[in-house]
Amino acid sequence: MNGVPMAHGLVLAAVLFTLGLAGLMFRRNMIFMLLSLEIMLNAAGLAFIVAGMAWDQAEGQAMFLLVITLAAAEASVGLALLNQLYRRFKTLDIDTASGMRG
């Protein structure tokens, strides 16, 4: 059994990336924006895994570990920003963040 063809995996990654990009562009709630970023990072990681498996290289899995590390850092910084945004404005609407001035 050879597994999933490369084209199918890359199409799935492209669909996931497109869904994440659409969620990032059209949602105004910061939680949904963070979830959309996570979906986009997972799509990039899936593309690395599929390409690495197709070419019999382990670098795709190593890059996926870096993507997961980046996603964890993004989640921690994003949740800290969510906390501060909610404390200051009592809402998670991203349009109210434009009122934050130094």
Gaussian input, Z-matrix of N, CA and C with variables (Angstrom, degrees):
# hf/3-21g

backbone

0 1
 N
 C     1     B1
 C     2     B2     1     A1
 N     3     B3     2     A2     1     D1
 C     4     B4     3     A3     2     D2
 C     5     B5     4     A4     3     D3
 N     6     B6     5     A5     4     D4
 C     7     B7     6     A6     5     D5
 C     8     B8     7     A7     6     D6
 N     9     B9     8     A8     7     D7
 C    10    B10     9     A9     8     D8
 C    11    B11    10    A10     9     D9
 N    12    B12    11    A11    10    D10
 C    13    B13    12    A12    11    D11
 C    14    B14    13    A13    12    D12
 N    15    B15    14    A14    13    D13
 C    16    B16    15    A15    14    D14
 C    17    B17    16    A16    15    D15
 N    18    B18    17    A17    16    D16
 C    19    B19    18    A18    17    D17
 C    20    B20    19    A19    18    D18
 N    21    B21    20    A20    19    D19
 C    22    B22    21    A21    20    D20
 C    23    B23    22    A22    21    D21
 N    24    B24    23    A23    22    D22
 C    25    B25    24    A24    23    D23
 C    26    B26    25    A25    24    D24
 N    27    B27    26    A26    25    D25
 C    28    B28    27    A27    26    D26
 C    29    B29    28    A28    27    D27
 N    30    B30    29    A29    28    D28
 C    31    B31    30    A30    29    D29
 C    32    B32    31    A31    30    D30
 N    33    B33    32    A32    31    D31
 C    34    B34    33    A33    32    D32
 C    35    B35    34    A34    33    D33
 N    36    B36    35    A35    34    D34
 C    37    B37    36    A36    35    D35
 C    38    B38    37    A37    36    D36
 N    39    B39    38    A38    37    D37
 C    40    B40    39    A39    38    D38
 C    41    B41    40    A40    39    D39
 N    42    B42    41    A41    40    D40
 C    43    B43    42    A42    41    D41
 C    44    B44    43    A43    42    D42
 N    45    B45    44    A44    43    D43
 C    46    B46    45    A45    44    D44
 C    47    B47    46    A46    45    D45
 N    48    B48    47    A47    46    D46
 C    49    B49    48    A48    47    D47
 C    50    B50    49    A49    48    D48
 N    51    B51    50    A50    49    D49
 C    52    B52    51    A51    50    D50
 C    53    B53    52    A52    51    D51
 N    54    B54    53    A53    52    D52
 C    55    B55    54    A54    53    D53
 C    56    B56    55    A55    54    D54
 N    57    B57    56    A56    55    D55
 C    58    B58    57    A57    56    D56
 C    59    B59    58    A58    57    D57
 N    60    B60    59    A59    58    D58
 C    61    B61    60    A60    59    D59
 C    62    B62    61    A61    60    D60
 N    63    B63    62    A62    61    D61
 C    64    B64    63    A63    62    D62
 C    65    B65    64    A64    63    D63
 N    66    B66    65    A65    64    D64
 C    67    B67    66    A66    65    D65
 C    68    B68    67    A67    66    D66
 N    69    B69    68    A68    67    D67
 C    70    B70    69    A69    68    D68
 C    71    B71    70    A70    69    D69
 N    72    B72    71    A71    70    D70
 C    73    B73    72    A72    71    D71
 C    74    B74    73    A73    72    D72
 N    75    B75    74    A74    73    D73
 C    76    B76    75    A75    74    D74
 C    77    B77    76    A76    75    D75
 N    78    B78    77    A77    76    D76
 C    79    B79    78    A78    77    D77
 C    80    B80    79    A79    78    D78
 N    81    B81    80    A80    79    D79
 C    82    B82    81    A81    80    D80
 C    83    B83    82    A82    81    D81
 N    84    B84    83    A83    82    D82
 C    85    B85    84    A84    83    D83
 C    86    B86    85    A85    84    D84
 N    87    B87    86    A86    85    D85
 C    88    B88    87    A87    86    D86
 C    89    B89    88    A88    87    D87
 N    90    B90    89    A89    88    D88
 C    91    B91    90    A90    89    D89
 C    92    B92    91    A91    90    D90
 N    93    B93    92    A92    91    D91
 C    94    B94    93    A93    92    D92
 C    95    B95    94    A94    93    D93
 N    96    B96    95    A95    94    D94
 C    97    B97    96    A96    95    D95
 C    98    B98    97    A97    96    D96
 N    99    B99    98    A98    97    D97
 C   100   B100    99    A99    98    D98
 C   101   B101   100   A100    99    D99
 N   102   B102   101   A101   100   D100
 C   103   B103   102   A102   101   D101
 C   104   B104   103   A103   102   D102
 N   105   B105   104   A104   103   D103
 C   106   B106   105   A105   104   D104
 C   107   B107   106   A106   105   D105
 N   108   B108   107   A107   106   D106
 C   109   B109   108   A108   107   D107
 C   110   B110   109   A109   108   D108
 N   111   B111   110   A110   109   D109
 C   112   B112   111   A111   110   D110
 C   113   B113   112   A112   111   D111
 N   114   B114   113   A113   112   D112
 C   115   B115   114   A114   113   D113
 C   116   B116   115   A115   114   D114
 N   117   B117   116   A116   115   D115
 C   118   B118   117   A117   116   D116
 C   119   B119   118   A118   117   D117
 N   120   B120   119   A119   118   D118
 C   121   B121   120   A120   119   D119
 C   122   B122   121   A121   120   D120
 N   123   B123   122   A122   121   D121
 C   124   B124   123   A123   122   D122
 C   125   B125   124   A124   123   D123
 N   126   B126   125   A125   124   D124
 C   127   B127   126   A126   125   D125
 C   128   B128   127   A127   126   D126
 N   129   B129   128   A128   127   D127
 C   130   B130   129   A129   128   D128
 C   131   B131   130   A130   129   D129
 N   132   B132   131   A131   130   D130
 C   133   B133   132   A132   131   D131
 C   134   B134   133   A133   132   D132
 N   135   B135   134   A134   133   D133
 C   136   B136   135   A135   134   D134
 C   137   B137   136   A136   135   D135
 N   138   B138   137   A137   136   D136
 C   139   B139   138   A138   137   D137
 C   140   B140   139   A139   138   D138
 N   141   B141   140   A140   139   D139
 C   142   B142   141   A141   140   D140
 C   143   B143   142   A142   141   D141
 N   144   B144   143   A143   142   D142
 C   145   B145   144   A144   143   D143
 C   146   B146   145   A145   144   D144
 N   147   B147   146   A146   145   D145
 C   148   B148   147   A147   146   D146
 C   149   B149   148   A148   147   D147
 N   150   B150   149   A149   148   D148
 C   151   B151   150   A150   149   D149
 C   152   B152   151   A151   150   D150
 N   153   B153   152   A152   151   D151
 C   154   B154   153   A153   152   D152
 C   155   B155   154   A154   153   D153
 N   156   B156   155   A155   154   D154
 C   157   B157   156   A156   155   D155
 C   158   B158   157   A157   156   D156
 N   159   B159   158   A158   157   D157
 C   160   B160   159   A159   158   D158
 C   161   B161   160   A160   159   D159
 N   162   B162   161   A161   160   D160
 C   163   B163   162   A162   161   D161
 C   164   B164   163   A163   162   D162
 N   165   B165   164   A164   163   D163
 C   166   B166   165   A165   164   D164
 C   167   B167   166   A166   165   D165
 N   168   B168   167   A167   166   D166
 C   169   B169   168   A168   167   D167
 C   170   B170   169   A169   168   D168
 N   171   B171   170   A170   169   D169
 C   172   B172   171   A171   170   D170
 C   173   B173   172   A172   171   D171
 N   174   B174   173   A173   172   D172
 C   175   B175   174   A174   173   D173
 C   176   B176   175   A175   174   D174
 N   177   B177   176   A176   175   D175
 C   178   B178   177   A177   176   D176
 C   179   B179   178   A178   177   D177
 N   180   B180   179   A179   178   D178
 C   181   B181   180   A180   179   D179
 C   182   B182   181   A181   180   D180
 N   183   B183   182   A182   181   D181
 C   184   B184   183   A183   182   D182
 C   185   B185   184   A184   183   D183
 N   186   B186   185   A185   184   D184
 C   187   B187   186   A186   185   D185
 C   188   B188   187   A187   186   D186
 N   189   B189   188   A188   187   D187
 C   190   B190   189   A189   188   D188
 C   191   B191   190   A190   189   D189
 N   192   B192   191   A191   190   D190
 C   193   B193   192   A192   191   D191
 C   194   B194   193   A193   192   D192
 N   195   B195   194   A194   193   D193
 C   196   B196   195   A195   194   D194
 C   197   B197   196   A196   195   D195
 N   198   B198   197   A197   196   D196
 C   199   B199   198   A198   197   D197
 C   200   B200   199   A199   198   D198
 N   201   B201   200   A200   199   D199
 C   202   B202   201   A201   200   D200
 C   203   B203   202   A202   201   D201
 N   204   B204   203   A203   202   D202
 C   205   B205   204   A204   203   D203
 C   206   B206   205   A205   204   D204
 N   207   B207   206   A206   205   D205
 C   208   B208   207   A207   206   D206
 C   209   B209   208   A208   207   D207
 N   210   B210   209   A209   208   D208
 C   211   B211   210   A210   209   D209
 C   212   B212   211   A211   210   D210
 N   213   B213   212   A212   211   D211
 C   214   B214   213   A213   212   D212
 C   215   B215   214   A214   213   D213
 N   216   B216   215   A215   214   D214
 C   217   B217   216   A216   215   D215
 C   218   B218   217   A217   216   D216
 N   219   B219   218   A218   217   D217
 C   220   B220   219   A219   218   D218
 C   221   B221   220   A220   219   D219
 N   222   B222   221   A221   220   D220
 C   223   B223   222   A222   221   D221
 C   224   B224   223   A223   222   D222
 N   225   B225   224   A224   223   D223
 C   226   B226   225   A225   224   D224
 C   227   B227   226   A226   225   D225
 N   228   B228   227   A227   226   D226
 C   229   B229   228   A228   227   D227
 C   230   B230   229   A229   228   D228
 N   231   B231   230   A230   229   D229
 C   232   B232   231   A231   230   D230
 C   233   B233   232   A232   231   D231
 N   234   B234   233   A233   232   D232
 C   235   B235   234   A234   233   D233
 C   236   B236   235   A235   234   D234
 N   237   B237   236   A236   235   D235
 C   238   B238   237   A237   236   D236
 C   239   B239   238   A238   237   D237
 N   240   B240   239   A239   238   D238
 C   241   B241   240   A240   239   D239
 C   242   B242   241   A241   240   D240
 N   243   B243   242   A242   241   D241
 C   244   B244   243   A243   242   D242
 C   245   B245   244   A244   243   D243
 N   246   B246   245   A245   244   D244
 C   247   B247   246   A246   245   D245
 C   248   B248   247   A247   246   D246
 N   249   B249   248   A248   247   D247
 C   250   B250   249   A249   248   D248
 C   251   B251   250   A250   249   D249
 N   252   B252   251   A251   250   D250
 C   253   B253   252   A252   251   D251
 C   254   B254   253   A253   252   D252
 N   255   B255   254   A254   253   D253
 C   256   B256   255   A255   254   D254
 C   257   B257   256   A256   255   D255
 N   258   B258   257   A257   256   D256
 C   259   B259   258   A258   257   D257
 C   260   B260   259   A259   258   D258
 N   261   B261   260   A260   259   D259
 C   262   B262   261   A261   260   D260
 C   263   B263   262   A262   261   D261
 N   264   B264   263   A263   262   D262
 C   265   B265   264   A264   263   D263
 C   266   B266   265   A265   264   D264
 N   267   B267   266   A266   265   D265
 C   268   B268   267   A267   266   D266
 C   269   B269   268   A268   267   D267
 N   270   B270   269   A269   268   D268
 C   271   B271   270   A270   269   D269
 C   272   B272   271   A271   270   D270
 N   273   B273   272   A272   271   D271
 C   274   B274   273   A273   272   D272
 C   275   B275   274   A274   273   D273
 N   276   B276   275   A275   274   D274
 C   277   B277   276   A276   275   D275
 C   278   B278   277   A277   276   D276
 N   279   B279   278   A278   277   D277
 C   280   B280   279   A279   278   D278
 C   281   B281   280   A280   279   D279
 N   282   B282   281   A281   280   D280
 C   283   B283   282   A282   281   D281
 C   284   B284   283   A283   282   D282
 N   285   B285   284   A284   283   D283
 C   286   B286   285   A285   284   D284
 C   287   B287   286   A286   285   D285
 N   288   B288   287   A287   286   D286
 C   289   B289   288   A288   287   D287
 C   290   B290   289   A289   288   D288
 N   291   B291   290   A290   289   D289
 C   292   B292   291   A291   290   D290
 C   293   B293   292   A292   291   D291
 N   294   B294   293   A293   292   D292
 C   295   B295   294   A294   293   D293
 C   296   B296   295   A295   294   D294
 N   297   B297   296   A296   295   D295
 C   298   B298   297   A297   296   D296
 C   299   B299   298   A298   297   D297
 N   300   B300   299   A299   298   D298
 C   301   B301   300   A300   299   D299
 C   302   B302   301   A301   300   D300
 N   303   B303   302   A302   301   D301
 C   304   B304   303   A303   302   D302
 C   305   B305   304   A304   303   D303

   B1=1.4515
   B2=1.5336
   B3=1.3085
   B4=1.4583
   B5=1.5159
   B6=1.3077
   B7=1.4577
   B8=1.5163
   B9=1.2991
   B10=1.4616
   B11=1.5305
   B12=1.3396
   B13=1.4708
   B14=1.5293
   B15=1.3101
   B16=1.4624
   B17=1.5278
   B18=1.3166
   B19=1.4676
   B20=1.5263
   B21=1.3278
   B22=1.4653
   B23=1.5296
   B24=1.3179
   B25=1.4605
   B26=1.5151
   B27=1.3302
   B28=1.4622
   B29=1.5307
   B30=1.3282
   B31=1.4770
   B32=1.5233
   B33=1.3397
   B34=1.4628
   B35=1.5268
   B36=1.3309
   B37=1.4621
   B38=1.5274
   B39=1.3241
   B40=1.4659
   B41=1.5261
   B42=1.3434
   B43=1.4696
   B44=1.5230
   B45=1.3287
   B46=1.4634
   B47=1.5284
   B48=1.3206
   B49=1.4608
   B50=1.5259
   B51=1.3366
   B52=1.4655
   B53=1.5265
   B54=1.3310
   B55=1.4654
   B56=1.5296
   B57=1.3180
   B58=1.4556
   B59=1.5169
   B60=1.3201
   B61=1.4645
   B62=1.5263
   B63=1.3362
   B64=1.4672
   B65=1.5302
   B66=1.3216
   B67=1.4560
   B68=1.5187
   B69=1.3165
   B70=1.4604
   B71=1.5238
   B72=1.3169
   B73=1.4639
   B74=1.5294
   B75=1.3388
   B76=1.4554
   B77=1.5185
   B78=1.2981
   B79=1.4673
   B80=1.5229
   B81=1.3286
   B82=1.4475
   B83=1.5168
   B84=1.3129
   B85=1.4524
   B86=1.5248
   B87=1.3200
   B88=1.4594
   B89=1.5284
   B90=1.3144
   B91=1.4662
   B92=1.5231
   B93=1.3284
   B94=1.4581
   B95=1.5238
   B96=1.3242
   B97=1.4579
   B98=1.5262
   B99=1.3268
   B100=1.4661
   B101=1.5294
   B102=1.3246
   B103=1.4651
   B104=1.5289
   B105=1.3142
   B106=1.4606
   B107=1.5255
   B108=1.3227
   B109=1.4661
   B110=1.5201
   B111=1.3160
   B112=1.4620
   B113=1.5284
   B114=1.3296
   B115=1.4640
   B116=1.5246
   B117=1.3237
   B118=1.4634
   B119=1.5313
   B120=1.3274
   B121=1.4619
   B122=1.5255
   B123=1.3279
   B124=1.4567
   B125=1.5276
   B126=1.3159
   B127=1.4671
   B128=1.5226
   B129=1.3313
   B130=1.4614
   B131=1.5262
   B132=1.3227
   B133=1.4603
   B134=1.5161
   B135=1.3347
   B136=1.4605
   B137=1.5314
   B138=1.3208
   B139=1.4661
   B140=1.5290
   B141=1.3335
   B142=1.4694
   B143=1.5281
   B144=1.3233
   B145=1.4669
   B146=1.5189
   B147=1.3330
   B148=1.4636
   B149=1.5252
   B150=1.3246
   B151=1.4652
   B152=1.5254
   B153=1.3082
   B154=1.4595
   B155=1.5189
   B156=1.3330
   B157=1.4676
   B158=1.5302
   B159=1.3286
   B160=1.4622
   B161=1.5213
   B162=1.3272
   B163=1.4550
   B164=1.5239
   B165=1.3390
   B166=1.4689
   B167=1.5281
   B168=1.3208
   B169=1.4571
   B170=1.5262
   B171=1.3052
   B172=1.4671
   B173=1.5261
   B174=1.3266
   B175=1.4617
   B176=1.5253
   B177=1.3263
   B178=1.4579
   B179=1.5160
   B180=1.3265
   B181=1.4601
   B182=1.5191
   B183=1.3210
   B184=1.4684
   B185=1.5263
   B186=1.3210
   B187=1.4625
   B188=1.5252
   B189=1.3331
   B190=1.4581
   B191=1.5245
   B192=1.3230
   B193=1.4660
   B194=1.5252
   B195=1.3186
   B196=1.4650
   B197=1.5339
   B198=1.3295
   B199=1.4674
   B200=1.5237
   B201=1.3304
   B202=1.4658
   B203=1.5290
   B204=1.3249
   B205=1.4662
   B206=1.5241
   B207=1.3162
   B208=1.4661
   B209=1.5243
   B210=1.3236
   B211=1.4687
   B212=1.5246
   B213=1.3209
   B214=1.4641
   B215=1.5327
   B216=1.3271
   B217=1.4619
   B218=1.5260
   B219=1.3215
   B220=1.4661
   B221=1.5238
   B222=1.3169
   B223=1.4648
   B224=1.5229
   B225=1.3204
   B226=1.4696
   B227=1.5266
   B228=1.3177
   B229=1.4624
   B230=1.5312
   B231=1.3276
   B232=1.4584
   B233=1.5151
   B234=1.3274
   B235=1.4610
   B236=1.5202
   B237=1.3247
   B238=1.4652
   B239=1.5340
   B240=1.3316
   B241=1.4619
   B242=1.5262
   B243=1.3240
   B244=1.4643
   B245=1.5258
   B246=1.3113
   B247=1.4628
   B248=1.5272
   B249=1.3179
   B250=1.4621
   B251=1.5303
   B252=1.3232
   B253=1.4625
   B254=1.5212
   B255=1.3122
   B256=1.4612
   B257=1.5312
   B258=1.3272
   B259=1.4723
   B260=1.5223
   B261=1.3208
   B262=1.4549
   B263=1.5205
   B264=1.3365
   B265=1.4624
   B266=1.5200
   B267=1.3271
   B268=1.4718
   B269=1.5352
   B270=1.3158
   B271=1.4520
   B272=1.5256
   B273=1.3244
   B274=1.4615
   B275=1.5220
   B276=1.3252
   B277=1.4590
   B278=1.5162
   B279=1.3205
   B280=1.4576
   B281=1.5274
   B282=1.3265
   B283=1.4671
   B284=1.5219
   B285=1.3303
   B286=1.4544
   B287=1.5275
   B288=1.3232
   B289=1.4630
   B290=1.5269
   B291=1.3072
   B292=1.4612
   B293=1.5287
   B294=1.3308
   B295=1.4652
   B296=1.5234
   B297=1.3309
   B298=1.4746
   B299=1.5218
   B300=1.2697
   B301=1.4709
   B302=1.5133
   B303=1.3351
   B304=1.4536
   B305=1.4676
   A1=108.72
   A2=116.47
   A3=121.69
   A4=113.26
   A5=119.34
   A6=121.50
   A7=111.88
   A8=114.73
   A9=122.02
   A10=109.13
   A11=117.43
   A12=118.89
   A13=111.25
   A14=115.36
   A15=120.77
   A16=111.47
   A17=117.20
   A18=120.27
   A19=111.43
   A20=117.50
   A21=120.48
   A22=110.85
   A23=116.79
   A24=120.45
   A25=112.30
   A26=116.77
   A27=120.01
   A28=111.79
   A29=116.86
   A30=119.78
   A31=109.90
   A32=116.63
   A33=119.91
   A34=110.87
   A35=117.07
   A36=120.23
   A37=111.13
   A38=117.24
   A39=120.41
   A40=111.12
   A41=116.70
   A42=120.15
   A43=110.31
   A44=116.73
   A45=119.98
   A46=111.31
   A47=116.91
   A48=120.25
   A49=110.83
   A50=116.79
   A51=120.92
   A52=110.93
   A53=117.31
   A54=119.98
   A55=111.09
   A56=116.75
   A57=119.84
   A58=112.39
   A59=116.36
   A60=120.49
   A61=111.06
   A62=116.69
   A63=119.86
   A64=110.41
   A65=117.36
   A66=120.28
   A67=112.14
   A68=116.49
   A69=120.72
   A70=111.49
   A71=116.50
   A72=119.85
   A73=113.45
   A74=117.42
   A75=119.20
   A76=114.42
   A77=119.29
   A78=121.15
   A79=109.20
   A80=116.62
   A81=120.58
   A82=111.69
   A83=118.24
   A84=121.88
   A85=108.30
   A86=116.65
   A87=119.92
   A88=112.37
   A89=118.29
   A90=120.23
   A91=109.88
   A92=117.45
   A93=120.23
   A94=111.34
   A95=117.20
   A96=120.05
   A97=110.62
   A98=117.14
   A99=119.87
   A100=111.41
   A101=116.95
   A102=120.00
   A103=111.27
   A104=116.91
   A105=120.24
   A106=111.02
   A107=116.91
   A108=119.71
   A109=111.56
   A110=116.91
   A111=120.61
   A112=110.99
   A113=117.15
   A114=120.68
   A115=110.33
   A116=117.11
   A117=120.43
   A118=111.43
   A119=117.14
   A120=119.76
   A121=111.50
   A122=117.26
   A123=119.96
   A124=111.35
   A125=117.91
   A126=120.70
   A127=110.94
   A128=116.62
   A129=119.32
   A130=110.49
   A131=117.13
   A132=120.57
   A133=111.99
   A134=117.20
   A135=121.01
   A136=110.70
   A137=116.76
   A138=120.09
   A139=110.73
   A140=117.48
   A141=120.30
   A142=111.20
   A143=116.63
   A144=120.82
   A145=111.19
   A146=116.87
   A147=121.05
   A148=110.70
   A149=116.60
   A150=119.44
   A151=111.17
   A152=116.88
   A153=119.76
   A154=112.45
   A155=116.55
   A156=119.80
   A157=111.34
   A158=116.89
   A159=119.97
   A160=111.55
   A161=116.93
   A162=120.86
   A163=113.18
   A164=117.17
   A165=123.09
   A166=111.99
   A167=116.03
   A168=122.58
   A169=109.30
   A170=116.45
   A171=120.82
   A172=112.75
   A173=117.46
   A174=120.00
   A175=112.10
   A176=117.77
   A177=120.52
   A178=111.53
   A179=116.36
   A180=119.60
   A181=111.47
   A182=116.97
   A183=120.02
   A184=110.51
   A185=116.57
   A186=119.46
   A187=110.97
   A188=116.94
   A189=119.77
   A190=110.70
   A191=117.73
   A192=120.33
   A193=111.06
   A194=116.84
   A195=119.98
   A196=111.41
   A197=116.57
   A198=120.49
   A199=110.23
   A200=117.21
   A201=120.72
   A202=110.44
   A203=117.40
   A204=121.15
   A205=110.78
   A206=116.24
   A207=120.51
   A208=110.80
   A209=117.40
   A210=120.81
   A211=110.97
   A212=117.37
   A213=119.93
   A214=110.90
   A215=116.53
   A216=119.69
   A217=110.65
   A218=116.65
   A219=120.89
   A220=110.70
   A221=117.08
   A222=120.10
   A223=111.26
   A224=117.41
   A225=119.05
   A226=111.46
   A227=117.59
   A228=120.18
   A229=110.19
   A230=116.64
   A231=120.21
   A232=112.59
   A233=117.22
   A234=119.55
   A235=111.64
   A236=117.46
   A237=119.79
   A238=110.37
   A239=116.74
   A240=119.93
   A241=111.58
   A242=116.84
   A243=120.39
   A244=111.16
   A245=115.90
   A246=121.01
   A247=110.68
   A248=116.56
   A249=120.22
   A250=111.66
   A251=117.18
   A252=120.61
   A253=110.80
   A254=117.25
   A255=120.02
   A256=111.31
   A257=116.88
   A258=119.48
   A259=111.69
   A260=116.04
   A261=119.02
   A262=112.89
   A263=117.77
   A264=120.55
   A265=114.33
   A266=118.29
   A267=123.48
   A268=112.53
   A269=117.39
   A270=123.30
   A271=108.44
   A272=116.14
   A273=121.22
   A274=111.48
   A275=116.64
   A276=121.16
   A277=108.54
   A278=116.90
   A279=121.37
   A280=112.17
   A281=117.58
   A282=119.46
   A283=112.41
   A284=117.43
   A285=118.98
   A286=111.70
   A287=116.88
   A288=120.00
   A289=111.55
   A290=117.68
   A291=119.96
   A292=110.53
   A293=116.77
   A294=120.64
   A295=113.04
   A296=117.13
   A297=119.48
   A298=108.92
   A299=115.97
   A300=122.27
   A301=107.99
   A302=116.51
   A303=122.61
   A304=112.49
   D1=125.90
   D2=-174.76
   D3=-90.87
   D4=-13.25
   D5=-179.91
   D6=92.93
   D7=-159.91
   D8=-176.67
   D9=-81.24
   D10=133.80
   D11=176.60
   D12=-63.01
   D13=152.58
   D14=-176.67
   D15=-61.53
   D16=-38.92
   D17=-178.16
   D18=-63.53
   D19=-39.25
   D20=-179.72
   D21=-66.36
   D22=-42.63
   D23=179.01
   D24=-65.08
   D25=-40.43
   D26=179.88
   D27=-70.95
   D28=-33.86
   D29=175.53
   D30=-65.36
   D31=-42.77
   D32=177.32
   D33=-62.01
   D34=-41.97
   D35=177.70
   D36=-63.31
   D37=-39.57
   D38=179.29
   D39=-66.66
   D40=-39.62
   D41=178.49
   D42=-65.20
   D43=-44.43
   D44=178.18
   D45=-62.45
   D46=-42.41
   D47=179.51
   D48=-63.68
   D49=-40.25
   D50=179.43
   D51=-66.24
   D52=-41.04
   D53=176.91
   D54=-63.45
   D55=-41.34
   D56=177.60
   D57=-64.74
   D58=-40.76
   D59=178.88
   D60=-65.81
   D61=-40.32
   D62=177.86
   D63=-64.92
   D64=-41.58
   D65=177.66
   D66=-64.53
   D67=-35.68
   D68=179.08
   D69=-69.70
   D70=-36.26
   D71=-176.83
   D72=-80.60
   D73=-33.47
   D74=-170.33
   D75=-104.00
   D76=-13.82
   D77=179.75
   D78=-91.82
   D79=144.25
   D80=178.39
   D81=-109.45
   D82=-5.60
   D83=177.98
   D84=-85.73
   D85=131.90
   D86=-173.54
   D87=-68.55
   D88=-28.67
   D89=177.35
   D90=-65.24
   D91=-44.27
   D92=177.90
   D93=-65.70
   D94=-32.88
   D95=177.74
   D96=-66.86
   D97=-40.79
   D98=177.13
   D99=-65.84
   D100=-39.92
   D101=176.29
   D102=-63.29
   D103=-37.94
   D104=178.20
   D105=-66.21
   D106=-38.49
   D107=175.43
   D108=-63.40
   D109=-39.28
   D110=177.53
   D111=-63.53
   D112=-40.57
   D113=178.06
   D114=-63.59
   D115=-40.62
   D116=179.14
   D117=-65.73
   D118=-40.98
   D119=178.07
   D120=-66.63
   D121=-38.00
   D122=176.95
   D123=-66.86
   D124=-34.42
   D125=176.42
   D126=-65.13
   D127=-40.89
   D128=177.03
   D129=-65.29
   D130=-40.48
   D131=177.36
   D132=-63.61
   D133=-39.01
   D134=177.42
   D135=-63.44
   D136=-39.91
   D137=177.62
   D138=-63.20
   D139=-40.13
   D140=176.77
   D141=-62.55
   D142=-43.86
   D143=-179.32
   D144=-63.99
   D145=-46.10
   D146=-178.79
   D147=-63.00
   D148=-44.65
   D149=179.93
   D150=-65.94
   D151=-39.83
   D152=178.59
   D153=-64.90
   D154=-38.97
   D155=178.19
   D156=-69.55
   D157=-36.20
   D158=-178.97
   D159=-67.97
   D160=-33.90
   D161=-178.00
   D162=-101.27
   D163=9.88
   D164=179.28
   D165=54.07
   D166=44.99
   D167=179.04
   D168=-121.36
   D169=141.99
   D170=179.50
   D171=-87.39
   D172=-4.66
   D173=-178.28
   D174=-65.56
   D175=-27.27
   D176=177.74
   D177=-63.78
   D178=-39.20
   D179=177.93
   D180=-71.06
   D181=-35.10
   D182=177.04
   D183=-66.45
   D184=-39.84
   D185=177.84
   D186=-67.22
   D187=-34.02
   D188=177.29
   D189=-64.39
   D190=-36.99
   D191=175.39
   D192=-62.54
   D193=-38.24
   D194=176.23
   D195=-66.92
   D196=-37.92
   D197=178.02
   D198=-65.12
   D199=-41.84
   D200=178.43
   D201=-63.80
   D202=-39.59
   D203=177.26
   D204=-63.58
   D205=-42.73
   D206=177.53
   D207=-63.73
   D208=-39.67
   D209=179.32
   D210=-65.26
   D211=-37.51
   D212=178.42
   D213=-67.16
   D214=-40.59
   D215=177.79
   D216=-65.95
   D217=-40.65
   D218=178.48
   D219=-63.76
   D220=-38.86
   D221=179.87
   D222=-66.83
   D223=-40.65
   D224=-178.96
   D225=-68.53
   D226=-42.62
   D227=178.16
   D228=-68.07
   D229=-39.85
   D230=179.15
   D231=-64.42
   D232=-40.49
   D233=178.29
   D234=-68.30
   D235=-33.62
   D236=175.00
   D237=-65.41
   D238=-40.50
   D239=176.37
   D240=-65.62
   D241=-39.38
   D242=176.31
   D243=-59.98
   D244=-42.81
   D245=-179.74
   D246=-61.26
   D247=-46.97
   D248=179.94
   D249=-67.15
   D250=-38.92
   D251=179.07
   D252=-64.51
   D253=-41.10
   D254=-179.96
   D255=-70.56
   D256=-37.80
   D257=178.70
   D258=-63.86
   D259=-38.95
   D260=-175.33
   D261=-81.58
   D262=-43.22
   D263=-171.79
   D264=-111.10
   D265=-6.80
   D266=-178.77
   D267=58.72
   D268=28.74
   D269=175.91
   D270=-152.87
   D271=161.39
   D272=177.05
   D273=-111.37
   D274=17.12
   D275=177.45
   D276=-73.80
   D277=127.76
   D278=-173.96
   D279=-71.62
   D280=-22.42
   D281=179.61
   D282=-67.73
   D283=-24.67
   D284=177.67
   D285=-74.32
   D286=-17.05
   D287=178.40
   D288=-70.03
   D289=-19.47
   D290=177.58
   D291=-68.01
   D292=-17.44
   D293=177.13
   D294=-81.09
   D295=-8.43
   D296=179.65
   D297=-77.33
   D298=115.18
   D299=177.21
   D300=-122.11
   D301=143.08
   D302=-176.47
   D303=-59.45

